[in-house]
């Protein structure tokens, strides 16, 4: 029997999420359980994402959303991949 993932594949407004969709990052995860070194590395990357739109690369078995993106300049410049809780995302809405 397969276990249900802890996060349903839906954004904060309960809209379904799937790979290829564009989402807006509307929150940052709680990094309190991470080591200080990991938090120092991860926090600026999540802060960079806040308010931005990114394409969903995939959804894990646990229901986390995978985002891959590039930071063009600055101390954290380069390619990044993060996994974020779906309730911190909002599916991009089309204009009427």
Secondary structure as GFF3:
##gff-version 3
##sequence-region A 1 96
A	DSSP	beta_strand	22	25	.	.	.	ID=ss1
A	DSSP	alpha_helix	36	49	.	.	.	ID=ss2
A	DSSP	beta_strand	53	59	.	.	.	ID=ss3
A	DSSP	beta_strand	65	71	.	.	.	ID=ss4
A	DSSP	beta_strand	78	84	.	.	.	ID=ss5
A	DSSP	three_ten_helix	86	88	.	.	.	ID=ss6
A	DSSP	beta_strand	89	91	.	.	.	ID=ss7
###
